[in-house]
Structures are given as structure tokens and as C-alpha cells.
Amino acid sequence: MLELRNVTRLVGGEAHVRDVSLRFEHGSLNVLLGPTLSGKTSLMRLMAGLDQPSEGSVWFDGTDVTGVPVQKRNVAMVYQQFINYPAMTVYENIASPLRVAGADRETVDRKVRRAAELLHLEPHLERMPLELSGGQQQRTALARAIVKNAGLVLLDEPLANLDYKLREELRAELPRLFSESGAIFVYATTEPHEALLLGGVTATLSEGRVTQFGPTVEVFRRPVDLVTARTFSDPPLNSIELVKQGSKFRLDDQDVLDVPAGMSGLADGPYTLGFQPHHLSLAPQSAGAAKLRAKVKVTEITGSESFVHLAYADASWVLLTHGIHHFEPGQDIDIHLDPRRLMIFDREGRAVAAPLAEAA
């Protein structure tokens, strides 16, 4: 088990990591999700022993390893910026941790070729890293991490430079590989959809703090605060200020939403409403959906989906829908919102009501 106890990392008086406590079990898949500069890489460097905390401690299997350097820890690391040995062939790059560990020739060959098969590197095993494309070099670094059989595997946005098809294959395959080895698997990403695809548990980060930690789907569906909800939404979370008055949520002078029965206990007053882009629709998805009128700003068509950027009152929203839909900028359209899908936050940004229906 890897445990961080009240860890803070100060650099030049600036806190890169702030009072973080986390616990990761063997065989577990753990995602660090947050925007650039949220503290993901700083946290991984503390886990690995590349940096030391200014406060707090790092424990591995019941032993305080806070002052133990990375060379004395059984850690495998892969970064977005691939790192390989330029004077070694791809085969020898992948084999290097096995040779350091004293593995016999047959074991080395079997594990190297299995990792190369997974990462589509078989044709390139006798080539030098500088003869490869960027994606092929990153796959070489990933293969080396796979064969090392480390107790802690840290992957810092490792798939960002790979093509879409290979990225999807590895997202599905990597968790199984590392869980079978019993390793603690920590994967950093800026992409909410990648966290959902990987599953496991997720820690959301903002400005060096962990805002929530728990099963990935649970964190997505029931964020504890507005910061977490925004961290775990791509396209950005739709939000607007509203006022609860009795059995109604008042959005503006004309539009109101019925307060769902499960939220009736909320005190009257101001709140922030939040909901995911796919919870807006062009046609009502339930009998209780509210119809609103919004102005189209721009439509992005990706082929199988359309992103309709909207202006509603003082808010900017995005509607995500399947299929090809084209609207002219400035066009007024009807949109529909199911009150059961709403997240409600108080003035301090704390969640006071979660969606009553599953937020798929």
C-alpha cells in the first residue's frame, strides 16, 4: 500500500502540493485528474522519491520511505515526454530493467516480445530509438515499464502522443496488465473522459489540493463541490445562478424549474445550478423536462456528435447531442433540461443536492 500523509511540497515559497492525504492499494488503478498545473506531476514526483515533501510523509507497505531516493524504490515511470536510451536498440531498451534485475535470457526474451506485441513494436525491435517516430518511442518507454514488474507504476499523461486507435487499445489493456502484476497503478490525465474509460478510483486536483477521492464514476456523478464538478466535465460544466422559491427554481424573470421532490428540503435562497452538456437536449427526455429558449453561438460537428454552444440569460452553455445538427449563429432554439439531472451548490460552492437520476 502507498500512503501519503498530509503531504505538502513548497517550491520557492509556492505550494505545488497542499496537505494531501491519499491511500492506494496493491493491484489498484488510481487516476489523478486535473488541469495543467493542478499538482499531478508534483504529486507523482513525491510518490516516486524524486522530490521530498516540505511537510508530511510517504509510506510504502507500512514503511516510511519519505527520505528514500527513487533509485532505491521499485518504481516504474513513464512521462508524456518519452525517455529512452539512445545507444540501445528498442529490444535492449525494453530489456534493460530485466537485465538489471538479473533475469535469465529466456525470461528476458519472453517478456520483451510479449510487451512488444502488445505495443505493436515487433517490427522495430532491432532499430535505435532515434530511428522511430515519437509515438513509437513512447511505446518503447511504456513497454519498458510493463516488463519491470515494479510495485509502483506512475504514468504521467503517457498516451498523449499516440494515435487514437492505439490510445484506445492501451486504455483498455493497461489496467488489466498492471492489476495482474499486483502493482499500484497511478495514472495522471487532464481528460475527464480518459478517467471514466480507465475506471478505478480518481483523485481530482485543483491548485495542488485533492478536492475529492473515490470511485471514478461516483466522483463524476456526485462531486462534493463546484470545483470538482468543473474539473470532471469536458466540455465545461454548464452552470447558472438561480433562486429557490418554494417549489420552484427561478432561472430568470420568465423561466422556472420544478424543484424535484428529493430537493424540496433545500432552504429558499440563492444557489448555483450545474449540469453536464449531455443533460441538455433538443427534445424532451422525460415528462418533467423544462423547455428553455436559448441563442446559438456556434455549432461544432464532430461526425457522430454535435456540440451546440448557446447563450442563455447571462450564461454560456454547451449542448452535446448525437448526430449531425446544424444551426445558424444567432438562431433561437428550444432546449430541454431534466430537473432530476441537476447538481445544486451553495454560495461556498459545496454540493447540497446531487442528481436524482444517474448522470450517465
C-alpha positions as CSV (number, residue, x, y, z in Angstrom):
1,M,0.0,0.0,0.0
2,L,1.2,3.5,-0.9
3,E,0.1,6.2,1.6
4,L,0.6,10.0,1.6
5,R,0.1,11.6,4.9
6,N,-0.6,15.3,5.0
7,V,2.0,15.9,2.3
8,T,2.9,19.5,1.2
9,R,5.5,20.5,-1.3
10,L,6.8,24.1,-1.3
11,V,9.0,25.4,-4.1
12,G,10.3,28.9,-3.7
13,G,7.6,29.6,-1.1
14,E,4.8,28.5,-3.5
15,A,2.8,25.4,-2.6
16,H,2.8,22.9,-5.5
17,V,1.1,20.3,-3.3
18,R,-1.1,21.3,-0.4
19,D,-1.8,19.0,2.6
20,V,-2.6,15.9,0.5
21,S,-3.5,12.6,2.2
22,L,-4.2,9.6,-0.1
23,R,-4.1,5.8,0.2
24,F,-3.5,3.4,-2.8
25,E,-3.9,-0.4,-2.5
26,H,-1.9,-3.0,-4.4
27,G,-3.5,-4.1,-7.6
28,S,-5.4,-0.8,-7.8
29,L,-6.0,1.6,-10.6
30,N,-5.8,5.2,-9.4
31,V,-6.3,8.3,-11.6
32,L,-5.1,11.8,-10.8
33,L,-7.4,14.1,-12.7
34,G,-6.9,17.9,-13.0
35,P,-5.9,20.7,-15.4
36,T,-2.3,21.7,-16.2
37,L,-0.5,23.0,-13.1
38,S,-3.0,21.4,-10.7
39,G,-0.3,19.4,-9.0
40,K,-0.5,16.0,-10.7
41,T,3.2,15.7,-11.7
42,S,4.4,17.2,-8.4
43,L,2.4,14.6,-6.5
44,M,3.9,11.8,-8.7
45,R,7.4,13.0,-8.1
46,L,6.8,12.8,-4.3
47,M,5.4,9.3,-4.7
48,A,8.5,8.2,-6.6
49,G,11.0,9.8,-4.3
50,L,12.3,12.3,-7.0
51,D,11.3,15.1,-4.6
52,Q,10.9,15.3,-0.9
53,P,7.9,16.8,0.9
54,S,8.3,20.0,2.8
55,E,5.7,18.6,5.3
56,G,4.2,15.2,5.8
57,S,5.4,11.8,4.9
58,V,5.2,9.0,2.3
59,W,4.7,5.4,3.3
60,F,5.0,2.1,1.3
61,D,3.8,-1.2,2.8
62,G,4.0,0.2,6.3
63,T,7.5,1.7,6.0
64,D,8.2,5.4,6.0
65,V,10.1,6.0,2.7
66,T,10.0,9.8,2.8
67,G,13.8,10.2,2.6
68,V,14.4,7.1,0.3
69,P,15.6,8.2,-3.2
70,V,14.0,6.9,-6.3
71,Q,17.0,4.6,-7.1
72,K,16.2,2.5,-4.0
73,R,12.5,2.2,-4.7
74,N,10.8,-0.3,-7.0
75,V,9.2,2.3,-9.2
76,A,8.5,2.4,-13.0
77,M,7.7,5.8,-14.5
78,V,6.5,6.9,-18.0
79,Y,6.0,10.5,-18.9
80,Q,4.4,12.2,-21.9
81,Q,7.9,13.2,-22.9
82,F,9.3,9.8,-23.8
83,I,12.7,8.8,-22.3
84,N,14.8,6.0,-23.9
85,Y,18.5,5.0,-24.0
86,P,19.6,6.3,-27.5
87,A,22.6,4.0,-27.8
88,M,20.5,0.8,-27.2
89,T,18.1,-0.9,-29.6
90,V,14.4,-1.0,-28.9
91,Y,14.9,-4.6,-27.7
92,E,17.6,-3.6,-25.3
93,N,15.7,-0.6,-24.0
94,I,12.8,-2.8,-23.1
95,A,15.0,-5.5,-21.7
96,S,17.1,-3.1,-19.5
97,P,15.2,-3.4,-16.2
98,L,15.1,-7.2,-16.6
99,R,18.8,-7.3,-17.1
100,V,19.5,-5.1,-14.1
101,A,17.3,-7.4,-12.0
102,G,19.3,-10.4,-13.2
103,A,16.6,-12.2,-15.2
104,D,17.7,-15.2,-17.3
105,R,17.9,-14.9,-21.1
106,E,14.7,-16.9,-21.7
107,T,12.7,-14.7,-19.3
108,V,14.1,-11.5,-20.8
109,D,13.2,-12.6,-24.3
110,R,9.7,-13.8,-23.4
111,K,8.8,-10.6,-21.6
112,V,10.3,-8.3,-24.1
113,R,8.5,-9.9,-27.0
114,R,5.1,-10.0,-25.1
115,A,5.4,-6.3,-24.4
116,A,6.5,-5.5,-27.9
117,E,3.5,-7.5,-29.2
118,L,1.1,-5.5,-27.0
119,L,2.5,-2.2,-28.2
120,H,3.0,-3.1,-31.8
121,L,6.7,-2.8,-31.7
122,E,7.7,-6.3,-33.1
123,P,9.0,-4.8,-36.4
124,H,11.2,-2.3,-34.7
125,L,13.0,-4.3,-32.0
126,E,16.4,-4.0,-33.7
127,R,16.1,-0.4,-34.5
128,M,17.5,2.5,-32.5
129,P,15.1,4.9,-30.7
130,L,16.1,7.9,-32.9
131,E,15.0,5.9,-35.9
132,L,11.5,5.8,-34.6
133,S,8.6,8.1,-34.7
134,G,7.5,10.0,-31.5
135,G,4.7,7.5,-30.9
136,Q,6.9,4.5,-31.4
137,Q,9.4,5.9,-28.9
138,Q,6.7,6.4,-26.3
139,R,5.5,2.9,-26.9
140,T,9.1,1.7,-26.2
141,A,9.1,3.6,-22.8
142,L,5.7,2.0,-22.0
143,A,7.0,-1.4,-22.8
144,R,10.0,-1.0,-20.5
145,A,7.6,0.0,-17.7
146,I,5.5,-3.1,-18.3
147,V,8.3,-5.6,-18.1
148,K,9.9,-4.0,-15.0
149,N,7.2,-5.6,-12.8
150,A,7.5,-2.6,-10.3
151,G,5.5,-2.3,-7.2
152,L,4.5,1.3,-8.1
153,V,3.8,2.3,-11.7
154,L,3.5,6.1,-12.4
155,L,2.1,7.2,-15.8
156,D,2.0,10.9,-16.4
157,E,-0.2,11.5,-19.4
158,P,1.6,8.7,-21.2
159,L,-0.7,8.3,-24.2
160,A,-1.0,11.9,-25.2
161,N,1.4,11.4,-28.2
162,L,-0.1,8.2,-29.5
163,D,-2.6,7.9,-32.3
164,Y,-6.3,7.5,-31.4
165,K,-6.6,3.7,-32.2
166,L,-3.6,2.7,-30.1
167,R,-4.6,5.0,-27.3
168,E,-7.9,3.3,-27.0
169,E,-6.4,-0.2,-27.1
170,L,-3.9,0.7,-24.3
171,R,-6.5,2.4,-22.2
172,A,-8.4,-0.9,-22.1
173,E,-5.3,-3.1,-21.7
174,L,-3.0,-1.3,-19.3
175,P,-5.2,-1.6,-16.2
176,R,-5.5,-5.3,-16.6
177,L,-1.8,-5.8,-17.1
178,F,-0.8,-3.9,-14.0
179,S,-3.6,-5.2,-11.8
180,E,-2.5,-8.7,-12.6
181,S,1.0,-7.9,-11.5
182,G,-0.2,-6.6,-8.2
183,A,1.3,-3.1,-8.8
184,I,-0.1,0.1,-7.6
185,F,-1.0,1.9,-10.8
186,V,-1.2,5.7,-10.8
187,Y,-2.3,7.5,-14.0
188,A,-2.3,11.3,-14.4
189,T,-4.5,12.9,-17.0
190,T,-6.2,16.2,-17.8
191,E,-9.0,14.5,-19.7
192,P,-12.2,13.6,-17.8
193,H,-13.3,11.0,-20.4
194,E,-10.0,9.2,-20.0
195,A,-10.5,8.9,-16.3
196,L,-14.0,7.4,-17.0
197,L,-12.6,5.0,-19.5
198,L,-9.9,3.8,-17.1
199,G,-12.3,3.5,-14.1
200,G,-10.8,2.5,-10.8
201,V,-10.7,5.4,-8.3
202,T,-10.0,9.0,-9.0
203,A,-8.5,11.9,-7.1
204,T,-9.5,15.3,-8.6
205,L,-6.9,18.1,-8.1
206,S,-7.1,21.8,-8.1
207,E,-4.2,24.2,-7.3
208,G,-2.3,21.5,-5.5
209,R,-5.2,20.2,-3.4
210,V,-7.2,17.0,-3.7
211,T,-10.8,18.1,-3.9
212,Q,-12.3,14.6,-3.9
213,F,-11.1,10.9,-3.9
214,G,-13.3,7.9,-4.5
215,P,-14.6,5.5,-7.2
216,T,-14.3,7.3,-10.5
217,V,-18.0,7.1,-11.6
218,E,-19.1,8.2,-8.1
219,V,-16.9,11.3,-8.2
220,F,-18.2,12.1,-11.7
221,R,-21.8,11.7,-10.7
222,R,-21.8,13.2,-7.3
223,P,-19.0,15.8,-6.9
224,V,-18.7,17.3,-3.5
225,D,-18.2,20.8,-4.7
226,L,-18.3,23.0,-7.8
227,V,-14.6,22.9,-8.3
228,T,-14.7,19.1,-8.6
229,A,-17.7,19.2,-10.9
230,R,-15.9,21.6,-13.2
231,T,-12.7,19.5,-13.1
232,F,-14.7,16.4,-14.1
233,S,-16.5,18.0,-17.1
234,D,-15.4,18.2,-20.7
235,P,-17.0,20.1,-22.4
236,P,-17.1,22.5,-19.5
237,L,-19.8,22.2,-16.9
238,N,-22.9,24.2,-17.6
239,S,-23.8,26.4,-14.7
240,I,-26.1,29.4,-13.8
241,E,-27.1,31.3,-10.7
242,L,-30.7,30.6,-9.6
243,V,-33.0,31.3,-6.7
244,K,-35.2,28.7,-4.9
245,Q,-38.6,29.9,-4.1
246,G,-40.9,27.3,-2.6
247,S,-41.4,24.5,-5.1
248,K,-39.6,26.4,-8.0
249,F,-36.1,27.1,-9.1
250,R,-36.2,30.6,-10.8
251,L,-33.6,30.9,-13.5
252,D,-34.6,34.4,-14.7
253,D,-37.7,36.6,-15.0
254,Q,-39.5,34.1,-17.2
255,D,-38.1,30.6,-16.7
256,V,-38.6,28.3,-13.7
257,L,-37.9,24.7,-13.0
258,D,-39.9,22.5,-10.7
259,V,-37.9,21.5,-7.6
260,P,-37.6,17.7,-7.6
261,A,-39.1,16.0,-4.6
262,G,-35.7,14.9,-3.3
263,M,-34.5,18.6,-3.2
264,S,-37.6,20.0,-1.6
265,G,-35.9,20.3,1.8
266,L,-33.5,22.9,0.5
267,A,-33.9,26.3,2.1
268,D,-35.2,29.1,-0.1
269,G,-32.4,31.4,-1.4
270,P,-29.6,31.7,-4.0
271,Y,-27.7,28.7,-5.4
272,T,-25.6,27.7,-8.3
273,L,-27.1,25.1,-10.7
274,G,-24.7,22.8,-12.6
275,F,-25.3,20.1,-15.2
276,Q,-23.4,18.2,-17.8
277,P,-23.6,19.2,-21.5
278,H,-25.3,15.9,-22.4
279,H,-28.1,16.6,-20.0
280,L,-29.4,19.4,-22.2
281,S,-31.4,18.0,-25.2
282,L,-33.1,19.2,-28.3
283,A,-36.2,17.1,-27.5
284,P,-37.6,16.4,-24.0
285,Q,-36.1,13.2,-22.5
286,S,-38.7,12.9,-19.7
287,A,-42.2,14.1,-18.8
288,G,-40.9,16.7,-16.3
289,A,-38.2,18.3,-18.6
290,A,-38.3,22.1,-18.7
291,K,-38.3,23.9,-22.1
292,L,-36.0,26.8,-22.3
293,R,-35.2,29.2,-25.1
294,A,-31.5,29.9,-26.0
295,K,-29.5,31.6,-28.7
296,V,-27.0,29.6,-30.8
297,K,-23.4,31.0,-30.7
298,V,-21.7,28.3,-32.8
299,T,-22.2,24.6,-33.7
300,E,-19.3,22.1,-33.8
301,I,-20.0,18.9,-35.7
302,T,-17.5,16.0,-35.0
303,G,-19.3,13.4,-37.2
304,S,-21.2,11.3,-34.6
305,E,-21.9,14.2,-32.2
306,S,-22.7,17.9,-32.3
307,F,-21.7,20.5,-29.8
308,V,-24.1,23.4,-29.8
309,H,-22.7,26.5,-28.0
310,L,-25.5,28.5,-26.5
311,A,-26.2,31.8,-24.8
312,Y,-28.9,31.6,-22.1
313,A,-29.5,34.7,-19.9
314,D,-26.0,35.6,-18.7
315,A,-24.7,32.1,-19.0
316,S,-22.8,30.3,-21.8
317,W,-23.8,26.7,-22.2
318,V,-22.9,23.7,-24.4
319,L,-25.4,21.1,-25.6
320,L,-24.0,17.8,-26.6
321,T,-26.2,15.6,-28.8
322,H,-25.8,12.6,-31.0
323,G,-25.9,13.0,-34.8
324,I,-25.4,15.9,-37.1
325,H,-27.3,19.1,-36.2
326,H,-26.6,22.5,-37.8
327,F,-27.9,25.8,-36.5
328,E,-27.0,29.3,-37.7
329,P,-25.2,31.6,-35.3
330,G,-27.8,33.9,-33.6
331,Q,-30.7,31.4,-34.2
332,D,-33.1,30.9,-31.2
333,I,-33.8,27.3,-30.4
334,D,-35.7,25.4,-27.8
335,I,-33.7,23.2,-25.4
336,H,-34.8,20.9,-22.7
337,L,-33.5,20.2,-19.2
338,D,-34.5,17.4,-16.8
339,P,-34.6,18.8,-13.2
340,R,-33.6,15.3,-11.9
341,R,-30.2,15.8,-13.5
342,L,-29.3,18.9,-11.6
343,M,-26.4,19.5,-9.2
344,I,-27.1,22.3,-6.7
345,F,-24.3,24.2,-5.0
346,D,-24.5,26.7,-2.1
347,R,-22.8,30.1,-2.0
348,E,-19.5,28.5,-0.9
349,G,-19.6,26.1,-3.8
350,R,-20.4,23.0,-1.7
351,A,-22.8,20.4,-3.2
352,V,-26.1,20.5,-1.4
353,A,-28.1,18.3,-3.8
354,A,-27.0,15.6,-6.3
355,P,-28.7,14.3,-9.4
356,L,-31.7,12.1,-8.5
357,A,-31.2,10.1,-11.7
358,E,-27.9,8.5,-12.7
359,A,-25.7,11.0,-14.5
360,A,-24.5,8.7,-17.3
